[in-house]
Amino acid sequence: MGKTALFAGSFDPLTNGHIDTISRAAIVFDEIVVAVSTNTSKQSLFDGEQRIQLVAEALCDFPKVRVIRHTGGLTIEMARDVGACALLRGVRNVKDFEYEHSIASMNKLQAPDLETVILLSSENYRYLSSSLIKEVAMFGGDVSTLVPANINAAILQKFKDSAFKGNKITE
């Protein structure tokens, strides 16, 4: 049996930084399961179904990657369900590290047999976040070099179909 890592996140939207983390992890793991979840503390650009479709399309050329819906509940339970031996996380900076360290410690308490593998972001993606992508795109900035082509097209369409009202997008 191969080694599987679970990479869970909202991926709203998936960025080239996420893809970099996935492609580097594919060197270490036999399979990467990308679990698309909903972050209830943030306003989503795309709904759950759209994100799953966009992520799956963006990652279709990665033979070691499988995209699934995060069904809720503890990520460690999902990791067990997919047979993962590790949780994959990307860290851009000290703030990310502190947050991920706390989560990894709690996960280790809950599931001692499950490791958290943290990959440091490549230098050219350390500043990149989904929130930043959304904000720049909302104000008409070009994010085409920061996200996969299919996601850039979806972002452009989303903001074309939306009405800009002050600091909020309404549909």
N, C-alpha and C positions, 0 to 999 in steps of 0.2 A: 504494500500500500504506500502511496506517495505522501509527501508532506503537503498539507493544505493550510493556507493562511486565509483568514477572514478580514476583509478590509471594509469596514462599515462606515457610512457617512451619508449626509444628505445630498452631496454632489449637486448642489443647486446654484450654479451649474458645475459640471465636471470641468476641471481646468487642465492645462498641460502639465501643471505641477502634480496633480493627481496621477496623470498618465505616466509621468516620469517615475513616481514612487512605485506604481504598479509594474512598470517594465523592469525596474531594478530589482524588485522583489521576485519577479519571475525567474531571475537567475538563481535564487536561493530555494524557492518553493516549486513543487510540481504543479500546483494549482493555486490560483488566487480567486477566491469567491468575493465578488464585490456586492455588498448588501446595501441597497439604496433605501434609506430611511427618511422619515420626516422629522425635521427639527421644529418642534412646536414653539420654540422661543424666537424664531425668525420668520419673517414674511417670505414665503416662497415665490420665486419667479415662475417656476413650472410645477404643475401638480405631480403627484406620485407616479402616475402612469406615464406621463410625458418624460419625467426624469429617467425612469427605467428604460424606456424606449431609446432616449437620446444616449444614455450611458452604454447600453448594449450595442447600439449602432457605432458609437465612437470606439468601442473596444473589440469590434468584430474580427479584427485582424490579429488579435492576441489569442493564440490557441490554448494557452494555459489559463485563460480568464473565463469565469462564468459569472453572469449578472443575475441577481435575485432581488426580490423585495424583502426588506427587513420587516418582519411581521409584528414588530413591537416586542415588548418584554426585554429581558436582559440580553445584552450582546453575547455574553458567555453561553447562554442557552442556545442561541442561534449557532454559535461556533460548534457546540456539541452536535447540533442537528446536522451540520454539514461536514462533520468529521475533521474540523480544523484542529491543528496542534498549536496554532498561534494566532494572535490578533495583530494585524498589521496597522501601523500608525505612521504618519509622516509628521515631522516636526520642523518648523521654519525658524523658530527663535526661542529665546528663553521663556517667554510667556507661554508658548505652546508646550514647551518641555514641562513646565510646572504643572500645567493642566493635565497633560498626558501621564505624567508621573503619578498624580493622584488617582486617576482612573485606573492605571495599570496596577497600583497597589490594592485598590478595592477589588479589582478583578482577580488578582492573585489570592486574596483572602477568600473570595467566593469559589474560585476554581484553581486550586494549587497546581493542577496538571497542565494548565493553559498558560503559555508564554505570551508576553507582549513583545513584539519586535518593532523597534522604532528606527525608521530610516530618516536621516537628516536630509532636508531638502537640498537639491542641487542649488548651487549659488544663484543661478539665473532665475530661480523660482521662489527665493526666500521671501520676497515681498508679496507674492501672489496669493489672493484669497478669493473665494467665491463672492463674498460680500463686496470686495473691491471691484470685481468684474461687473457685478450688478449695478453698482453706483456709477461707474464710468460709462457703461452702456446706456443707463437711464438718461444721462446727460448728453448722449450722442457721441461719446468717445469710441475710438476704434479698439476693439478687443480681439480682433481676428487672429493675432499672433499668440494669444494667450489661452485660447480654447480650440478644441477640434473644429474642423470646418462645419460639420453638421450642427454643432452646438452654436457656433457663431451665426449660422443661418437662422436657427430657431430664436436666438436672442434678437436678431434684427427684425424678424417677423413679429415677435412678441411686442416690441416697442413700436413697430409700425402700426400694429392693430390696436394699440393702447393710446389713450389720450393723456398727455402730460398736463398735470394739474399741480402747479407749485412744486412741492417736493415729493409728490406721490403719483404713482401710475394707477389709473383706474381703467377698468375694462368696460 
